[in-house]
Amino acid sequence: MVGLLVWTAACVIMAWRYPRRVAAASGPQWRVELEESFAGAEGDPARIAAVNDALAEVEHDLDVAARWPVTARWLALYGWLSAVLAGLVWSPGPVLLASVPIAFGAVFGTQTAQRRGRRDARVCREEADRFVAEVAGELAHRDVDMPVRRQRGGRRRRR
């Protein structure tokens, strides 16, 4: 039972890394890198590319971080199921009933972390957009024609 408690606590702690990683996604380091790359870029296309790279980096960090609570929830449920099966095999009894609230606590903790992380991610995206608007000014809202990849002709098959 102690092992199950430790396992689920570790899973909940792992899930709560999500809001912290979200907060770091568009933190001071990201802002400094964006300002430096924007200032060092020559011409509007290079500046737009620098802004797009910075925004893509934030989005990537947020997407990767979003996987933590889901993974933690599955690990917690797997640990609970393993503990229940082991308990049924070696020592069935009322102790197994105590594992149910532990599992519900782990699921609730990971769900709460996921909800808070999603809310923080939405705020992070808005802050990143505001900062890009500050740094890039009107350039942030300019439409740019992106080059289209040339389509290759397919091989003709003989029948």
N, C-alpha and C positions, 0 to 999 in steps of 0.2 A: 504494500500500500504506500509506503514511503517512496518507493521508486516511481510509482504513478504520480504522486504529488510533485516530485522533482521534475519528472518528464513534462507534465502539463505546465508547470511554472516556467520551465525553459521555453516551451512553445509560446506561451503568452508573452514572455520577454522578447522572443524573436519577432512576434507580430508587432510589438510596440516599437520596433526599429523603424517601421514604415513611416510614421509621422516624423521621426527625427531625420530620416533620409530625404523626405519631402522638403523639410525646412532647409536642408543643405543644398538642394538642387539649384536654387537660384540665389544662393547666398553671396556674401561679399566677394569670394574668389571668382565666381562666375561673372559678377558685374565688372570686376577689374579686367578679366580676360576679354570681355566684350568691348570695353572701352579701348583697350590696347589694340585689339585686332581691327576695330572700326577706325581708330586714328591712323593705324599703319597701312590701311588699305588705300590704294590709289584708284580713284574713279568710282562712279556710282555702282557699276556692276560688282566690283570687288567689295564695296561696303555692304551692298545688299546680300552678297554671298556670306560675308562675315556675320551679319545679323541672322541669316537663315541657319548657319552652322550653330550659332549660339542657342537659338531657339530649339533646334533639333536635338542638341545636347541635353537641354532641360527636359524636353519631352521624353527622350530616351531614359534619362535618370528616373523620371516619374513612372514610366512604364515598368522598368525593372523593379523599382521599389514596391510597386503595387502587387507583386507576386508574393511578397513576404507573408502577409496575413493569411492568405489562402493556403500556402504551404504549411504554415504553422498550425492552422486548423486541421488539416489532414493528418499531420504528424501527431497532434494531440488525440485525435480520434483513433488513429492506428495504435497509439500507446495504450489508450483506454481499452480497446478491443483486445489487444494482446494480454493486458492485465486480467481482463474478465475471463478469457479463454484459459489462461494459466491458472487462475483461481478455481475455475470449474474443474480442471483436471486434477490439481493437487490438493486444494482445500476449499471445497464449496461451503458456503455459509453466509451469514449475514454481513460479513465484511465486504462482500461484493456489492451490496446495496450502497455502501458508503462511496463506492467509486462513481456512482451515477452523478451525484452533485459535483464531484470533481470534474467530470467530463463536461457537464453543463457550464461550469465556471470557466473552463478552458475555451469552450466555443463562444461563450459570451464575451470573454476578454479579447479573443481574436476578432470577433465581429465589431466590437467597440473600436479597436485599433484600426480596423479597415474603414469604418465610417469616418473616424476622425482624420485618417490619412487622406481619404478622398476629398473631404472638405478642405483640408490644408493644401492639397494638390490644386484644387480649383482656385484658391487664393494665390498660390504660387504662380500659376499660369497668368492670372490677372496682373500680379506684380511684375512679372517678367515682361508682359506686353507694355505696361506703363513705362518700365525702365527703357525698353527698346524705343518707345516713342520719345522719351527724353533724349536719348543718345542720338538717335537717327533723325529725329524731327520729321519733316515731311517725307523724307526718303522711306520711312517705315511704311507709309501708306501708298507708295507708288506701285503701279502695276508694271511688272517686268515680263517681257516675252521670254519664256524659257525655251531653249533649243529643244527641238523634238528629235527623238532618236529615229534615225533612218531605218525604215523597214527593209529587210532583205527579202528578196524574192525566194520563194520556196522551190525546191527541185520538183521537176515534173516526173511523175511516175509513169512508167510504161505499163501498159496492161497486156 
